[in-house]
Amino acid sequence: MIPLRQAIRDVGMVVPRSVAEVRASPGWDPLRVSGIRRLCEVATDEMALAGMTLTGPMGGLQRPAHDYDRVAAELVSLGIDRAHVDPAALCPMAITSHRLGRVRYERMIYRHRPDLPPVLEAEGCGGPADGVVHLIRHPDGPRPWLIWVHGTGMGGPADIVASRAYRFFSRLGLNVALPIQPGQGVRRRAWPAYPAIDPINNVAGMMRTISEVRAVVRWVQPQATSITVAGLSLGSAVAAFVSYLEPQVDAVALYVPILGLNQMIAQHHQRWGDAGAEIAKVMQSDAVSALMSVVDPLAVVPGAPQDDRMIVGAWHDRMALRHPAELLHEKWKGTLHWHDGGHVGVMLSSAVTSITEDFLRRAVSA
C-alpha cells in the first residue's frame, strides 16, 4: 500500500496541479464560466489519478522478468494478423428487456471463447466467459448500427446516457450495441479480471475484448446498412483494432484514446512511490513493449476511408495525455477534434456530442 503521507500529499496537490495545467493554456480566464468549467474538468482528472495513488500499486508484479521476454517473443513471431484469429459466431444465450428511465433496452448474454495465441492460453488467459451487450434497437430493419466500446470503470446501463446512445437512436435512427468489456460494469465480479497490473493479463484481456467486439460486429452485420465502431479511453484501442480487422466497419471514432493500458500505468508510476517506480521500469521495458505490439493501435490503420475516421482528444487530458490523439491522427489522418477540458469531461461536452452527431450522420448517409 501507499504510505499515508504520500497519499495525503497527492490528494493535496489536486488543486495546485489543476490550476497549473489550465494557467499554461492561452486564453484561460478564471472569471468566465468556460474557465471554471475547464478547471473543474482538469481537477476531476486529477482526483481520479489521486484515487489511483490511494489504491495503488495494484498488488505489484507476480511474474519473473524472463516471463515477459518469453511470451513477447512468441507474440512478435505471430504478428498482428496471425495473433488475432476470427471469432466464433455469436449465439445469444438470453436476451432480456430492461428500462432505464424512459429508455427501453435489451441485455444480451452470450458465451464466447476467444482463440488466443497458444502462449496466452498456456498462461491461463484463455477459456470461455459470458459476454454481455446492451442493445437499443428499432423494431424494423435493417438500420445503421453504432457499436460503442466504453472506458475503464464503465460498463453499466448508465453508459446508455454517457454515450448519448439514446440520442443517436432517436434522432438519427441508429441501432446501438454497447458491448461490456471483461471485468467491467455488470461483468466486474466475473472472470477474467481486467484490467490488471500484469502486462500479460492486460494484453490477453484486450485481445479477448477485441474478439468479443468483432463477434458483435459480425452478429449485427446482417441487420445493418452501415456499421460505425467507437471507443472511449480503454475502449479506444479495441475500436481501433476492430476497425482494422473487420472490413465491414464503415466508420470509426476514438475518444481520448490511450496507446495501451501498460503504457498508461507506466506514465503515472511516480504516484506510487518506489513500488510504482519498479512497476514502471517493467512496463517500459523492451519485453513489455514487444508484448504490446499485437494490441498497439499505432500498428494498424482502419479499413474505413479517411473521411470516416475521427479522433477526439482532450487538450487538458491528465489521464491519457494529449500525445496518443496526436500520434494516432498523424498515422490515421481523418479528422481530429480537440475538447478544451479534461479526459472525463469529453462525454459531458455538448460540443463533442454535436461533433459526434455530425460524424454519425455523414457515416449513415455515405
C-alpha positions in Angstrom: 0.0 0.0 0.0 1.0 3.6 -0.4 2.4 5.5 2.6 -0.2 7.7 4.2 1.9 10.8 3.9 2.4 10.3 0.2 -1.3 9.7 -0.4 -2.2 12.9 1.6 0.3 14.9 -0.4 -1.0 13.6 -3.7 -4.6 14.5 -2.8 -3.4 17.9 -1.6 -1.8 18.5 -5.0 -5.1 18.1 -6.9 -6.0 21.8 -7.0 -2.4 23.2 -7.5 -1.8 20.7 -10.4 -5.1 21.6 -11.9 -4.5 25.3 -11.7 -1.0 25.0 -13.1 -2.3 23.0 -16.1 -5.1 25.4 -17.1 -3.0 28.5 -16.5 -0.5 27.2 -19.1 -3.2 27.3 -21.7 -3.5 30.6 -23.7 -6.8 32.4 -23.1 -7.8 30.8 -19.9 -9.9 33.1 -17.8 -10.8 32.0 -14.2 -13.7 34.6 -14.1 -15.5 33.1 -17.1 -17.9 30.1 -16.9 -15.8 28.3 -19.5 -12.7 28.9 -17.5 -14.3 27.5 -14.3 -15.7 24.5 -16.2 -12.2 23.8 -17.7 -10.6 23.9 -14.2 -13.3 21.6 -12.8 -12.7 19.0 -15.6 -9.0 19.0 -15.0 -9.5 18.7 -11.3 -11.8 15.7 -11.9 -9.0 14.0 -13.8 -6.5 14.8 -11.0 -8.9 13.4 -8.4 -9.2 10.2 -10.4 -5.4 9.9 -10.6 -5.2 10.6 -6.8 -7.6 7.7 -6.4 -5.0 5.6 -8.2 -2.5 6.6 -5.6 -4.7 5.6 -2.7 -5.4 2.2 -4.2 -2.0 1.5 -5.9 0.3 -0.1 -6.8 -2.4 -2.7 -7.6 -0.6 -5.5 -5.8 2.7 -5.5 -7.6 4.0 -7.8 -10.3 4.0 -11.5 -9.5 6.0 -12.8 -12.5 9.7 -13.1 -13.0 11.1 -10.7 -15.7 12.0 -13.6 -18.1 8.3 -14.5 -18.4 7.7 -11.3 -20.4 10.6 -12.0 -22.8 9.4 -15.5 -23.4 5.7 -14.5 -24.1 6.7 -11.4 -26.1 8.9 -13.4 -28.4 6.1 -15.8 -29.3 3.6 -12.9 -29.9 6.0 -11.0 -32.0 6.7 -14.1 -34.1 2.9 -14.4 -34.8 2.4 -10.7 -35.7 -1.0 -8.9 -35.5 -2.8 -10.8 -38.3 -1.9 -14.3 -37.0 -2.4 -13.4 -33.3 -6.0 -12.2 -33.8 -8.0 -15.2 -35.1 -11.5 -14.8 -36.5 -14.1 -15.1 -33.7 -16.7 -17.9 -33.5 -20.2 -16.8 -34.4 -22.1 -15.1 -31.6 -25.0 -17.2 -30.3 -27.2 -15.4 -27.8 -28.0 -17.4 -24.7 -30.5 -14.9 -23.3 -32.0 -11.5 -24.3 -33.9 -9.7 -21.6 -35.8 -6.4 -21.6 -34.9 -3.6 -19.2 -35.7 0.0 -18.6 -33.5 3.0 -17.7 -35.9 5.9 -17.1 -37.8 6.3 -20.3 -35.3 4.3 -22.3 -36.0 0.7 -23.0 -33.0 -1.5 -23.8 -32.1 -5.2 -24.0 -29.4 -7.1 -22.3 -27.9 -9.9 -24.5 -25.8 -12.6 -22.9 -23.7 -15.0 -25.0 -20.9 -17.4 -24.4 -17.6 -16.5 -26.0 -14.2 -18.3 -26.1 -11.6 -16.3 -28.0 -9.0 -18.2 -29.9 -6.0 -16.7 -28.2 -2.4 -17.4 -29.1 -1.1 -20.7 -27.5 1.3 -18.9 -25.3 -1.5 -16.9 -23.7 -3.7 -20.0 -23.4 -0.8 -21.7 -21.5 -0.7 -18.7 -19.2 -4.3 -19.4 -18.2 -5.7 -16.4 -20.1 -7.9 -18.5 -22.4 -11.2 -20.2 -21.8 -14.9 -19.2 -22.2 -16.6 -16.3 -20.5 -20.1 -14.9 -20.6 -20.2 -11.8 -22.8 -22.8 -9.1 -22.3 -24.1 -6.5 -24.7 -26.7 -3.8 -24.1 -28.9 -3.1 -27.2 -31.2 -0.3 -28.2 -33.0 -1.4 -31.3 -35.8 -0.2 -33.6 -38.4 -2.8 -34.4 -37.8 -2.6 -38.1 -34.7 -3.0 -40.2 -32.1 -3.2 -41.4 -30.7 0.0 -39.9 -27.3 1.7 -39.5 -25.6 0.4 -36.3 -23.3 2.1 -33.8 -21.0 -0.2 -31.7 -19.9 1.8 -28.6 -17.0 0.4 -26.5 -16.8 2.0 -23.1 -13.9 3.1 -20.9 -12.5 2.0 -17.6 -15.0 1.8 -14.7 -18.0 1.9 -17.1 -20.0 -1.0 -18.5 -23.4 -0.5 -16.9 -26.8 0.7 -18.0 -25.7 4.3 -17.3 -23.4 4.1 -20.4 -26.6 4.5 -22.5 -26.7 8.1 -21.1 -23.0 8.7 -21.0 -22.5 7.6 -24.7 -25.6 9.6 -25.8 -26.8 6.3 -27.3 -30.5 7.1 -26.9 -30.0 10.5 -28.6 -28.4 8.8 -31.6 -31.1 6.1 -31.6 -33.9 8.6 -31.6 -32.5 11.4 -33.7 -30.5 9.6 -36.3 -32.4 6.3 -36.4 -29.4 4.2 -35.4 -29.5 0.9 -33.6 -26.9 0.9 -30.9 -24.9 -2.0 -29.3 -22.9 -1.4 -26.2 -20.6 -4.4 -25.5 -19.4 -4.7 -21.9 -15.6 -5.3 -21.5 -14.4 -8.1 -19.3 -14.0 -7.2 -15.6 -16.0 -4.0 -16.0 -19.5 -2.9 -15.1 -22.0 -5.7 -15.0 -19.1 -8.2 -15.5 -16.9 -6.8 -12.7 -17.4 -9.9 -10.5 -16.9 -12.4 -13.3 -13.7 -14.0 -14.6 -11.4 -12.7 -16.1 -10.3 -9.7 -14.1 -9.4 -6.9 -16.4 -7.6 -4.5 -16.4 -4.9 -5.7 -14.1 -1.3 -4.8 -13.2 0.2 -7.8 -15.0 1.2 -6.9 -18.6 0.5 -10.4 -19.9 -3.0 -10.4 -18.5 -3.6 -6.9 -19.9 -2.6 -8.0 -23.4 -4.8 -11.1 -23.2 -7.7 -9.1 -21.8 -7.5 -6.6 -24.6 -7.3 -9.4 -27.2 -10.3 -11.1 -25.6 -12.2 -7.8 -25.8 -11.3 -7.3 -29.4 -12.5 -10.8 -30.2 -15.8 -10.2 -28.4 -16.5 -6.9 -30.1 -15.6 -8.5 -33.5 -18.2 -11.2 -32.8 -20.8 -8.4 -32.0 -19.9 -6.6 -35.3 -20.5 -9.9 -37.2 -23.7 -10.5 -35.4 -25.2 -7.1 -36.3 -23.9 -7.1 -39.9 -26.9 -8.9 -41.5 -29.2 -6.3 -39.8 -27.1 -3.3 -40.7 -27.0 -0.8 -43.6 -23.7 0.5 -42.1 -21.6 -0.1 -39.1 -19.7 2.5 -37.0 -17.4 1.5 -34.2 -16.5 4.0 -31.4 -14.2 3.6 -28.4 -13.7 5.7 -25.3 -10.4 5.7 -23.5 -9.7 2.0 -22.6 -12.1 1.1 -25.4 -10.2 3.2 -28.0 -7.6 0.5 -28.8 -10.4 -2.1 -29.1 -12.3 0.1 -31.6 -9.0 0.7 -33.5 -8.3 -3.0 -33.9 -11.9 -3.9 -34.7 -12.0 -1.3 -37.4 -8.8 -2.8 -38.9 -9.7 -6.5 -38.6 -13.3 -6.2 -39.7 -13.5 -4.8 -43.3 -17.3 -4.4 -42.9 -16.8 -1.5 -40.4 -17.6 1.7 -42.4 -16.5 4.3 -39.9 -14.5 4.6 -36.6 -14.3 7.2 -33.9 -11.9 7.3 -30.9 -12.4 9.5 -27.8 -9.5 10.4 -25.5 -7.5 7.4 -26.9 -4.8 5.6 -25.0 -1.9 3.7 -26.6 -2.2 0.7 -24.2 -3.0 0.1 -20.6 0.5 -0.9 -19.7 1.9 2.4 -21.1 -0.8 4.4 -19.2 0.1 2.7 -15.9 3.8 3.4 -16.5 3.3 7.1 -17.2 1.7 7.6 -13.8 4.1 5.4 -11.9 5.5 8.2 -9.8 2.3 8.5 -7.9 3.0 5.0 -6.3 6.4 5.9 -5.0 9.2 3.3 -5.0 6.8 0.4 -5.7 5.4 2.3 -8.7 8.8 3.1 -10.0 9.7 -0.6 -10.0 6.4 -1.4 -11.9 7.0 1.4 -14.4 10.5 0.0 -15.1 9.0 -3.3 -16.1 6.1 -1.6 -18.0 8.6 0.5 -20.0 10.9 -2.5 -20.8 11.6 -3.7 -24.3 9.8 -7.0 -23.4 6.6 -5.4 -22.4 6.7 -3.1 -25.4 7.1 -6.2 -27.6 4.1 -7.8 -25.8 2.0 -4.8 -26.7 2.9 -5.0 -30.3 -0.1 -7.2 -31.1 -2.5 -4.6 -29.5 -0.7 -1.4 -30.5 -3.2 1.0 -32.2 -0.3 2.7 -33.9 0.4 -0.5 -35.7 -2.9 -0.6 -37.6 -4.9 1.6 -39.9 -8.7 1.2 -40.3 -10.2 0.0 -43.5 -12.7 2.9 -43.4 -12.0 5.8 -45.7 -10.1 8.7 -44.1 -13.2 10.9 -44.1 -14.9 8.3 -41.9 -12.2 8.3 -39.2 -12.5 10.7 -36.3 -10.4 11.2 -33.2 -11.5 13.4 -30.3 -8.7 14.4 -27.8 -8.9 16.5 -24.7 -6.4 19.3 -24.6 -6.0 19.1 -20.8 -6.2 15.3 -20.6 -4.4 14.4 -17.3 -5.0 10.7 -17.7 -4.2 9.6 -21.2 -2.5 12.9 -22.0 -2.5 14.6 -25.5 0.1 12.6 -27.4 -1.9 9.5 -28.1 -4.5 11.5 -30.0 -1.8 13.4 -31.9 0.2 10.3 -32.8 -2.9 8.4 -34.0 -4.1 11.3 -36.1 -0.6 11.5 -37.7 -0.9 7.9 -38.6 -4.6 7.7 -39.4 -5.3 11.1 -40.9 -9.0 11.7 -40.9 -10.4 14.3 -38.5 -9.0 15.4 -35.2 -11.1 17.5 -32.8 -9.9 19.0 -29.5 -12.1 19.3 -26.4 -10.8 22.2 -24.3 -11.2 20.3 -21.0 -10.2 17.1 -19.4 -10.4 13.4 -20.0 -13.5 12.7 -18.0 -15.3 15.9 -19.4 -15.2 14.7 -23.0 -18.5 12.8 -22.8 -20.2 15.6 -20.9 -19.4 18.2 -23.6 -22.3 19.4 -25.7 -19.7 20.4 -28.4 -18.4 16.8 -28.5 -22.0 15.5 -28.7 -22.7 17.8 -31.7 -19.4 16.8 -33.4 -20.3 13.1 -32.9 -23.8 13.6 -34.2 -22.5 15.2 -37.4 -19.9 12.4 -37.9 -22.5 9.7 -37.5 -25.0 11.5 -39.8 -22.3 11.6 -42.5 -21.4 8.0 -41.9 -25.1 6.9 -42.1 -25.7 8.8 -45.4 -22.4 7.7 -47.1 
